[in-house]
Amino acid sequence: MKWFYRGDLDGFFGLALDNLVQLLLIQGLCTFVLGFPADLVAGRILPGAALSILVGNAFYSWQARRLAAQTGRTDICALPYGINTVSLFAHVFLVMLPARLAAEAAGAADPARVAWIAGVWACLGSGLIELGGAFVAEWVRKLTPRAALLSTLSGIALGFISLGFLFRTFANPLVGLATFGITLLTYFGRVRFKGGIPGGLVTVGIGTAIAWATGLAPVGPAPLAGLALHVPYPVTTELMGGLSTLWTYFSVILPMGIFNVVGSLQNIESAEAAGDPYPTKPSLAWNGVSTLVAGLLGSCFPTTIYIGHPGWKAMGARAGYSVLNGVFISAICLTGALSWVAWAVPVDAGMAIVLWIGIVITAQAFQTVEPKHAPAVVMGLLPGVGAWGALMAKNGLRAAGMGTMEHPFTADLIGAFRGSDTWIHGAFALEQGFIFTAMVLASITVCLIDRQFHKAAIWAAVGSVLSLSGLMHGYAFTPGDTVVALTPGWSWAAGYAFMAVIFAVAPWVTSEGEGH
């Protein structure tokens, strides 16, 4: 397999845009929410994040070429890789912001530095969990129906990728629909532009041109800082004395680490369903190693195997797109060019590619499972879409002025929403650990369709145990959010336990035939 194919450029534009969005979130949240100084963000956090992405991309591109050599095929697509969005927000709002506020209350000389070190330790903790998870993930994968693994990804793709970018497409329809049309023509229509110009390049180029012509670009004022080399270096000295952070924020670090392991596992299953059978243990182990690299070099944000492999593969991407992504992300972070790229090329210019990826992932779950398991796919979709709906509800409350210290989120919201027949308590409960909820419900559905009632009972019992552990459904209010609470969710645990009993006794209280 060659290092670069024409489709690698298409894959690069989509994956690089996705990574670019995460980096912009890091820059914005660290600067305006956490109050980190510019030299800390540009000189330590972004370079550390860039090197972890480069290390990961280098491994997964090598892995793709190795699989190609082993199978004698030239159509192997590397696993996509980048920073996990969910963990990004969790580390900012549930680790670093509380650490900064606590440091300020204690009269610390440099609260921002305290918050940064807390984030680095959280990243290292997540990396250790990801590395350890590599040794048990294959066992989980063998026990979990494919419909459950793929439908969980589909829920994330449909809610957090497709619908979000679809809203933005129709908010700025000229650039949104034009680029979406080019993307659909290129990839669903299976055509190529004259002269061999990659469809991704056409999409981003025309999108950028329309954005400049209509005022969507440039994005804000031109950056004040010029280009400068930022070389990452280890933070071993700064880490001394901050080990207590791992325990202080364990209730955040543990579920986020497990979330990354399970999400990466599902992406490996998605790649195999698309024809690229990557081994589980090394794939997940290197994911953990790259996150540890991020933490040791000053980044606060874990990395993960990305959603989207079937889409990149359908574009014709192979190993080269991963290499290009790693080099590009490293270049803009190590030179300070990130702000200039974000200023000149708005997200709208390339979001159609990412929207298309979400569509392909959702479709894959239906296309690669047995037709009779399609209801299980729908079941697995629901928690992810529901979690996205809960996020939209909270964003709406924040837009209305809530979610502040003066107007915090409280349990009174439950009654207020109920007045409009909106059961927000259920939405908040569904949001927490939704990736586990989707797997449990979809697995139960597969087992029932196959009339394996004892297995359905076991999966229901798993749901009960996860609820008791606090990894599913239990939540707590903070002034501006609802967050996972590692405390027993007794009512949900009891509900799953009742389901387990029903399925366990089904062979004795039912007879074969159509239900009525």
C-alpha positions as a printed NumPy array, in Angstrom:
array([[  0.   ,   0.   ,   0.   ],
       [  1.355,   3.406,  -0.965],
       [  1.802,   6.102,   1.674],
       [ -0.598,   8.512,  -0.022],
       [ -3.675,   8.175,  -2.183],
       [ -5.965,  10.781,  -3.658],
       [ -8.585,   9.996,  -1.018],
       [ -6.131,  10.812,   1.771],
       [ -6.563,  14.51 ,   1.015],
       [-10.329,  14.214,   1.383],
       [ -9.945,  12.346,   4.655],
       [ -7.391,  14.854,   5.887],
       [ -9.687,  17.849,   5.414],
       [-12.458,  16.233,   7.419],
       [-10.313,  14.845,  10.241],
       [ -8.18 ,  17.993,  10.497],
       [-11.311,  20.129,  10.738],
       [-12.628,  17.946,  13.549],
       [ -9.328,  18.199,  15.417],
       [ -9.202,  21.929,  14.737],
       [-12.592,  22.402,  16.398],
       [-11.316,  20.648,  19.544],
       [ -8.191,  22.813,  19.634],
       [-10.268,  25.981,  19.279],
       [-12.462,  24.797,  22.152],
       [ -9.366,  24.221,  24.259],
       [ -8.011,  27.662,  23.44 ],
       [-11.311,  29.405,  24.131],
       [-12.269,  27.539,  27.31 ],
       [ -8.801,  27.733,  28.83 ],
       [ -8.551,  31.452,  28.093],
       [-12.036,  32.75 ,  28.831],
       [-13.459,  30.217,  31.326],
       [-10.361,  29.222,  33.259],
       [ -8.474,  32.484,  32.846],
       [ -5.214,  30.806,  31.844],
       [ -2.52 ,  33.181,  30.564],
       [ -1.753,  33.054,  26.85 ],
       [  1.767,  31.691,  27.356],
       [  0.394,  28.712,  29.332],
       [ -2.148,  27.844,  26.637],
       [  0.081,  28.452,  23.61 ],
       [  3.35 ,  27.376,  25.206],
       [  2.406,  24.291,  27.232],
       [ -1.143,  22.973,  26.7  ],
       [ -1.461,  23.169,  22.898],
       [  2.055,  21.824,  22.148],
       [  1.438,  18.895,  24.511],
       [ -1.879,  18.171,  22.834],
       [ -0.28 ,  18.411,  19.394],
       [  2.502,  15.942,  20.184],
       [  0.027,  13.426,  21.61 ],
       [ -2.026,  13.665,  18.395],
       [  1.134,  13.28 ,  16.287],
       [  2.266,  10.215,  18.261],
       [ -1.161,   8.617,  17.955],
       [ -1.547,   9.366,  14.25 ],
       [  1.936,   7.995,  13.559],
       [  1.074,   4.705,  15.256],
       [ -2.337,   4.257,  13.636],
       [ -0.97 ,   5.026,  10.163],
       [  1.825,   2.468,  10.75 ],
       [ -0.78 ,   0.013,  12.026],
       [ -2.827,   0.464,   8.847],
       [  0.171,  -0.24 ,   6.634],
       [  1.024,  -3.297,   8.741],
       [ -2.526,  -4.644,   8.361],
       [ -2.319,  -3.979,   4.614],
       [  0.905,  -5.989,   4.406],
       [ -0.603,  -8.857,   6.405],
       [ -3.765,  -9.049,   4.307],
       [ -2.293,  -8.155,   0.925],
       [ -4.878,  -5.384,   0.519],
       [ -4.418,  -1.739,  -0.435],
       [ -7.759,  -0.403,   0.817],
       [ -6.971,  -0.369,   4.558],
       [ -7.962,   2.876,   6.311],
       [ -6.154,   3.997,   9.463],
       [ -8.168,   4.484,  12.634],
       [ -8.975,   8.195,  13.062],
       [ -7.634,   9.767,  16.222],
       [ -7.92 ,  12.987,  18.207],
       [ -9.076,  14.684,  21.408],
       [-12.27 ,  13.474,  23.055],
       [-14.902,  16.237,  23.189],
       [-16.801,  14.863,  26.186],
       [-13.628,  14.53 ,  28.268],
       [-12.556,  17.99 ,  27.155],
       [-15.627,  19.612,  28.691],
       [-15.504,  17.362,  31.75 ],
       [-11.904,  18.26 ,  32.526],
       [-12.569,  21.98 ,  32.093],
       [-15.805,  22.287,  34.063],
       [-15.548,  19.422,  36.534],
       [-11.822,  19.379,  37.317],
       [ -9.96 ,  22.554,  36.406],
       [-12.648,  25.139,  37.109],
       [-13.425,  23.739,  40.602],
       [ -9.669,  23.492,  41.252],
       [ -9.208,  27.144,  40.305],
       [-12.138,  28.302,  42.442],
       [-10.856,  26.277,  45.419],
       [ -7.365,  27.734,  44.97 ],
       [ -8.742,  31.263,  44.845],
       [-10.792,  30.66 ,  47.993],
       [ -7.671,  29.346,  49.731],
       [ -5.694,  32.425,  48.713],
       [ -3.279,  30.611,  46.386],
       [ -0.705,  32.837,  44.698],
       [ -1.369,  31.377,  41.231],
       [ -4.84 ,  29.715,  40.966],
       [ -4.459,  29.225,  37.211],
       [ -1.355,  27.128,  37.732],
       [ -3.127,  25.016,  40.358],
       [ -6.006,  24.398,  37.928],
       [ -3.614,  23.5  ,  35.121],
       [ -1.758,  20.916,  37.235],
       [ -5.113,  19.446,  38.309],
       [ -6.027,  19.046,  34.638],
       [ -2.685,  17.424,  33.823],
       [ -3.127,  14.881,  36.625],
       [ -6.676,  14.165,  35.404],
       [ -5.28 ,  13.54 ,  31.912],
       [ -2.65 ,  11.165,  33.291],
       [ -5.297,   9.32 ,  35.312],
       [ -7.454,   8.909,  32.219],
       [ -4.444,   7.609,  30.293],
       [ -3.767,   4.964,  32.935],
       [ -7.401,   3.82 ,  32.814],
       [ -7.284,   3.673,  28.999],
       [ -4.042,   1.676,  29.1  ],
       [ -5.424,  -0.75 ,  31.675],
       [ -8.691,  -1.094,  29.774],
       [ -6.799,  -2.421,  26.75 ],
       [ -6.292,  -5.73 ,  28.548],
       [ -9.999,  -6.41 ,  29.194],
       [-11.663,  -4.676,  26.249],
       [-11.48 ,  -7.623,  23.864],
       [-13.384,  -9.72 ,  26.4  ],
       [-16.091,  -7.039,  26.557],
       [-16.17 ,  -6.847,  22.775],
       [-16.74 , -10.591,  22.397],
       [-19.634, -10.558,  24.862],
       [-21.397,  -7.528,  23.4  ],
       [-23.574,  -7.859,  20.266],
       [-22.366,  -5.883,  17.258],
       [-25.711,  -4.094,  17.078],
       [-25.111,  -2.739,  20.584],
       [-21.596,  -1.494,  19.823],
       [-22.456,   0.136,  16.493],
       [-25.805,   1.617,  17.525],
       [-24.177,   3.399,  20.456],
       [-21.788,   5.089,  18.028],
       [-24.73 ,   5.917,  15.782],
       [-26.504,   7.724,  18.599],
       [-23.43 ,   9.875,  19.183],
       [-23.022,  10.485,  15.45 ],
       [-26.671,  11.375,  14.926],
       [-26.994,  13.674,  17.935],
       [-23.648,  15.226,  18.704],
       [-22.317,  15.362,  15.118],
       [-25.052,  15.317,  12.505],
       [-27.827,  17.343,  14.142],
       [-25.482,  19.97 ,  15.529],
       [-23.871,  20.618,  12.155],
       [-27.249,  20.352,  10.406],
       [-28.505,  23.241,  12.552],
       [-25.439,  25.241,  11.581],
       [-25.923,  24.352,   7.909],
       [-29.379,  25.927,   7.881],
       [-28.299,  28.854,  10.057],
       [-25.842,  29.87 ,   7.302],
       [-27.527,  28.259,   4.285],
       [-25.477,  29.795,   1.471],
       [-22.171,  28.332,   2.557],
       [-23.806,  25.421,   4.432],
       [-25.982,  24.048,   1.645],
       [-23.429,  24.772,  -1.093],
       [-20.702,  22.781,   0.643],
       [-23.189,  20.079,   1.668],
       [-24.224,  19.726,  -1.954],
       [-20.62 ,  19.305,  -3.098],
       [-20.025,  16.706,  -0.376],
       [-23.143,  14.701,  -1.27 ],
       [-22.307,  14.873,  -4.977],
       [-18.759,  13.684,  -4.43 ],
       [-19.29 ,  10.852,  -1.974],
       [-22.858,   9.643,  -2.445],
       [-22.761,  10.345,  -6.186],
       [-19.331,   8.67 ,  -6.431],
       [-17.877,  11.203,  -8.872],
       [-14.583,  13.046,  -9.026],
       [-13.813,  16.516, -10.272],
       [-11.915,  17.088, -13.519],
       [ -8.187,  17.317, -13.07 ],
       [ -8.288,  14.939, -10.096],
       [ -9.007,  17.705,  -7.57 ],
       [-10.111,  16.06 ,  -4.298],
       [-13.725,  16.691,  -3.33 ],
       [-12.673,  17.694,   0.185],
       [-10.411,  20.395,  -1.218],
       [-13.23 ,  21.685,  -3.432],
       [-15.609,  21.73 ,  -0.462],
       [-13.28 ,  23.642,   1.862],
       [-12.056,  25.967,  -0.9  ],
       [-15.516,  26.985,  -2.103],
       [-16.813,  27.121,   1.466],
       [-14.01 ,  29.472,   2.484],
       [-14.553,  31.672,  -0.577],
       [-18.297,  31.989,   0.099],
       [-17.608,  32.655,   3.774],
       [-15.288,  35.564,   2.91 ],
       [-17.755,  36.886,   0.306],
       [-20.697,  36.82 ,   2.74 ],
       [-18.927,  38.074,   5.858],
       [-18.67 ,  34.796,   7.768],
       [-14.922,  35.136,   7.411],
       [-12.592,  36.373,   8.649],
       [-13.694,  35.14 ,  12.073],
       [-13.223,  38.094,  14.425],
       [-10.274,  40.48 ,  14.414],
       [ -6.918,  39.345,  13.121],
       [ -4.783,  37.661,  15.792],
       [ -2.347,  39.952,  17.559],
       [  0.287,  37.315,  18.214],
       [  2.733,  36.414,  15.473],
       [  4.245,  33.064,  14.713],
       [  6.67 ,  31.642,  17.265],
       [  8.104,  28.211,  17.967],
       [  6.707,  26.503,  21.08 ],
       [  8.699,  23.398,  21.966],
       [  6.935,  21.014,  24.391],
       [  8.879,  19.638,  27.33 ],
       [  7.991,  17.377,  30.275],
       [  6.14 ,  18.764,  33.288],
       [  7.618,  16.339,  35.814],
       [  8.738,  19.167,  38.102],
       [  5.344,  20.866,  38.082],
       [  3.587,  17.587,  38.88 ],
       [  5.336,  17.147,  42.195],
       [  2.91 ,  17.516,  45.073],
       [ -0.249,  17.329,  42.941],
       [ -0.927,  13.606,  43.191],
       [ -3.885,  14.201,  45.537],
       [ -5.776,  15.529,  42.504],
       [ -6.308,  11.954,  41.285],
       [ -8.374,  11.18 ,  44.374],
       [-10.068,  14.579,  44.646],
       [-11.522,  14.35 ,  41.161],
       [-11.728,  10.561,  40.894],
       [-15.5  ,  10.744,  40.411],
       [-14.829,  12.581,  37.139],
       [-11.626,  10.842,  36.027],
       [-12.96 ,   7.276,  36.408],
       [-16.142,   7.576,  34.293],
       [-14.372,   9.679,  31.662],
       [-11.552,   7.143,  31.412],
       [-14.014,   4.256,  31.093],
       [-16.048,   6.304,  28.608],
       [-12.928,   6.696,  26.435],
       [-12.135,   2.97 ,  26.608],
       [-15.664,   1.916,  25.637],
       [-15.945,   4.564,  22.927],
       [-12.63 ,   3.509,  21.39 ],
       [-13.701,  -0.133,  21.571],
       [-16.864,   0.688,  19.638],
       [-14.828,   2.508,  16.999],
       [-12.607,  -0.556,  16.555],
       [-15.764,  -2.639,  16.048],
       [-16.988,  -0.054,  13.546],
       [-13.708,  -0.332,  11.623],
       [-14.017,  -4.129,  11.496],
       [-17.583,  -3.839,  10.24 ],
       [-16.198,  -1.631,   7.457],
       [-13.659,  -4.322,   6.551],
       [-10.565,  -3.344,   8.564],
       [-10.045,  -5.829,  11.455],
       [ -7.653,  -4.1  ,  13.858],
       [ -6.484,  -5.947,  17.003],
       [ -8.117,  -4.556,  20.127],
       [ -5.313,  -4.67 ,  22.692],
       [ -2.554,  -2.722,  20.853],
       [ -5.06 ,  -0.249,  19.423],
       [ -6.417,   0.652,  22.857],
       [ -3.04 ,   0.416,  24.594],
       [ -1.505,   2.993,  22.284],
       [ -4.52 ,   5.186,  22.839],
       [ -3.633,   5.162,  26.546],
       [  0.059,   5.741,  25.835],
       [ -0.719,   8.798,  23.71 ],
       [ -2.921,  10.231,  26.468],
       [ -0.048,   9.731,  28.925],
       [  2.239,  11.561,  26.482],
       [ -0.27 ,  14.427,  26.441],
       [ -0.275,  14.691,  30.232],
       [  3.497,  14.417,  30.631],
       [  3.971,  17.222,  28.1  ],
       [  1.493,  19.575,  29.754],
       [ -1.839,  18.909,  28.032],
       [ -4.913,  18.466,  30.212],
       [ -6.961,  16.616,  27.61 ],
       [ -7.148,  12.862,  26.86 ],
       [ -6.992,  11.552,  23.322],
       [ -9.078,   8.765,  21.845],
       [ -9.707,   6.651,  18.746],
       [-12.174,   8.802,  16.863],
       [-15.602,   8.112,  15.542],
       [-15.821,   8.108,  11.74 ],
       [-13.652,   5.33 ,  10.292],
       [-16.342,   4.105,   7.818],
       [-16.709,   7.626,   6.448],
       [-13.013,   8.223,   5.946],
       [-12.671,   4.798,   4.332],
       [-15.57 ,   5.55 ,   1.979],
       [-13.76 ,   8.733,   0.962],
       [-10.782,   6.665,  -0.136],
       [ -8.541,   7.6  ,   2.797],
       [ -5.836,   5.091,   3.702],
       [ -2.812,   5.697,   5.977],
       [ -1.698,   9.023,   4.553],
       [ -4.608,  11.068,   5.883],
       [ -3.578,  10.168,   9.422],
       [ -0.005,  11.291,   8.772],
       [ -1.175,  14.557,   7.21 ],
       [ -3.46 ,  15.238,  10.157],
       [ -0.711,  14.676,  12.721],
       [  1.747,  16.899,  10.866],
       [ -0.807,  19.675,  10.29 ],
       [ -2.06 ,  19.76 ,  13.886],
       [  1.514,  19.75 ,  15.207],
       [  2.555,  22.524,  12.846],
       [ -0.249,  24.934,  13.769],
       [  0.132,  24.302,  17.503],
       [  3.923,  24.402,  17.707],
       [  4.169,  27.597,  15.64 ],
       [  1.215,  29.518,  17.085],
       [ -0.592,  29.439,  13.725],
       [ -3.8  ,  27.998,  15.213],
       [ -5.336,  31.434,  15.723],
       [ -4.553,  32.467,  12.157],
       [ -6.067,  29.327,  10.638],
       [ -9.214,  29.764,  12.732],
       [ -9.397,  33.419,  11.683],
       [ -9.141,  32.664,   7.95 ],
       [-11.066,  29.374,   7.588],
       [-14.388,  29.206,   9.466],
       [-15.779,  25.874,  10.63 ],
       [-18.68 ,  26.372,   8.189],
       [-16.3  ,  25.875,   5.252],
       [-15.723,  22.219,   6.009],
       [-18.495,  21.148,   8.348],
       [-20.379,  19.397,   5.511],
       [-17.67 ,  16.729,   5.451],
       [-18.106,  16.023,   9.161],
       [-21.904,  16.02 ,   8.756],
       [-21.544,  13.425,   6.006],
       [-19.347,  11.312,   8.302],
       [-22.137,  11.327,  10.908],
       [-24.632,  10.142,   8.302],
       [-22.365,   7.285,   7.178],
       [-21.746,   6.102,  10.759],
       [-25.471,   6.056,  11.502],
       [-26.189,   4.169,   8.294],
       [-23.438,   1.614,   8.993],
       [-25.192,   0.358,  12.116],
       [-28.195,  -0.684,   9.996],
       [-26.202,  -1.936,   7.026],
       [-23.79 ,  -4.276,   8.844],
       [-26.061,  -6.026,  11.361],
       [-28.593,  -8.75 ,  10.69 ],
       [-31.844,  -7.194,   9.429],
       [-33.791,  -8.731,  12.309],
       [-31.59 ,  -6.752,  14.749],
       [-32.574,  -3.373,  13.277],
       [-34.904,  -2.65 ,  16.251],
       [-31.901,  -3.11 ,  18.552],
       [-30.019,  -0.481,  16.548],
       [-32.901,   1.946,  17.025],
       [-32.904,   1.14 ,  20.744],
       [-29.194,   1.896,  20.933],
       [-29.675,   5.182,  19.075],
       [-32.142,   6.602,  21.577],
       [-29.874,   7.255,  24.613],
       [-27.345,   9.208,  22.531],
       [-30.018,  11.346,  20.908],
       [-31.653,  11.796,  24.327],
       [-28.35 ,  12.913,  25.85 ],
       [-27.934,  15.443,  23.067],
       [-31.474,  16.682,  23.758],
       [-30.593,  17.159,  27.437],
       [-27.554,  19.181,  26.365],
       [-29.745,  21.359,  24.145],
       [-32.159,  21.953,  27.035],
       [-29.314,  23.078,  29.291],
       [-27.878,  25.295,  26.569],
       [-31.301,  26.895,  26.238],
       [-31.415,  27.56 ,  29.976],
       [-27.963,  29.121,  29.849],
       [-29.006,  31.314,  26.93 ],
       [-31.93 ,  32.494,  29.07 ],
       [-29.551,  33.629,  31.803],
       [-29.54 ,  30.568,  34.044],
       [-26.561,  28.437,  34.968],
       [-24.83 ,  31.236,  36.893],
       [-24.083,  31.717,  40.57 ],
       [-26.993,  34.19 ,  40.709],
       [-29.398,  31.846,  38.889],
       [-28.006,  28.323,  39.337],
       [-29.438,  25.049,  38.143],
       [-31.416,  23.413,  40.949],
       [-33.934,  20.614,  41.427],
       [-36.69 ,  23.206,  40.937],
       [-36.088,  22.797,  37.195],
       [-37.675,  19.352,  37.322],
       [-41.052,  20.694,  38.418],
       [-40.868,  23.673,  36.052],
       [-40.279,  21.422,  33.055],
       [-42.951,  18.98 ,  34.157],
       [-45.504,  21.77 ,  33.805],
       [-45.001,  21.539,  30.04 ],
       [-45.052,  17.728,  30.119],
       [-41.272,  17.629,  29.655],
       [-39.722,  14.999,  31.907],
       [-36.336,  16.626,  32.232],
       [-35.426,  14.444,  35.207],
       [-35.436,  11.457,  32.872],
       [-33.397,  13.351,  30.29 ],
       [-30.749,  14.303,  32.853],
       [-30.654,  10.711,  34.117],
       [-30.366,   9.342,  30.578],
       [-27.531,  11.744,  29.8  ],
       [-25.24 ,  10.359,  32.486],
       [-23.441,   7.279,  31.221],
       [-25.564,   7.175,  28.068],
       [-22.908,   5.166,  26.247],
       [-23.403,   2.346,  28.786],
       [-27.189,   2.701,  28.716],
       [-27.21 ,   2.351,  24.937],
       [-25.077,  -0.788,  25.076],
       [-27.255,  -2.384,  27.769],
       [-30.604,  -1.633,  26.115],
       [-29.45 ,  -2.615,  22.632],
       [-27.896,  -5.846,  23.952],
       [-31.114,  -6.714,  25.78 ],
       [-33.078,  -6.14 ,  22.572],
       [-30.75 ,  -8.365,  20.521],
       [-31.015, -11.136,  23.1  ],
       [-34.813, -10.928,  23.172],
       [-35.035, -10.987,  19.368],
       [-32.858, -14.114,  19.402],
       [-34.991, -15.542,  22.242],
       [-31.958, -15.772,  24.539],
       [-33.873, -14.728,  27.63 ],
       [-31.177, -15.698,  30.137],
       [-28.663, -13.471,  28.342],
       [-31.181, -10.616,  28.326],
       [-31.531, -11.09 ,  32.091],
       [-27.745, -10.902,  32.493],
       [-27.573,  -7.64 ,  30.536],
       [-30.396,  -6.182,  32.626],
       [-28.435,  -7.182,  35.732],
       [-25.398,  -5.388,  34.274],
       [-27.569,  -2.277,  33.971],
       [-28.54 ,  -2.637,  37.627],
       [-24.907,  -2.96 ,  38.721],
       [-23.832,   0.032,  36.627],
       [-26.655,   2.069,  38.152],
       [-25.577,   1.062,  41.65 ],
       [-21.994,   2.105,  40.856],
       [-23.144,   5.555,  39.763],
       [-21.735,   5.149,  36.252],
       [-25.269,   5.298,  34.819],
       [-28.172,   7.651,  35.465],
       [-27.221,   9.18 ,  38.813],
       [-26.609,  12.912,  38.512],
       [-26.077,  15.983,  40.65 ],
       [-26.744,  19.671,  40.046],
       [-23.915,  22.182,  39.812],
       [-24.602,  25.899,  39.317],
       [-24.34 ,  25.547,  35.543],
       [-24.734,  21.869,  34.707],
       [-25.905,  18.392,  35.653],
       [-22.98 ,  16.029,  36.175],
       [-22.376,  12.372,  36.908],
       [-22.52 ,  11.465,  40.607],
       [-20.746,   8.267,  41.619],
       [-23.457,   7.426,  44.134],
       [-25.912,   4.521,  43.939],
       [-28.919,   5.171,  41.717],
       [-31.274,   2.968,  43.687],
       [-34.437,   3.554,  41.69 ],
       [-32.779,   2.829,  38.334],
       [-30.963,  -0.182,  39.789],
       [-34.286,  -1.539,  41.025],
       [-35.883,  -0.992,  37.637],
       [-33.161,  -2.94 ,  35.83 ],
       [-33.356,  -5.653,  38.499],
       [-37.083,  -6.059,  37.824],
       [-36.313,  -6.34 ,  34.119],
       [-33.765,  -9.074,  34.896],
       [-36.32 , -11.032,  36.884],
       [-38.924, -10.712,  34.113],
       [-36.512, -12.033,  31.484],
       [-35.215, -14.786,  33.781],
       [-38.683, -16.216,  34.45 ],
       [-39.926, -15.705,  30.888],
       [-39.277, -19.32 ,  29.777],
       [-41.594, -20.557,  32.549],
       [-44.415, -18.023,  32.228],
       [-44.616, -17.576,  28.443],
       [-45.009, -19.769,  25.376],
       [-43.666, -19.253,  21.89 ],
       [-45.869, -17.165,  19.613],
       [-46.575, -13.611,  18.53 ],
       [-46.978, -11.226,  21.459],
       [-50.269,  -9.377,  21.977]])
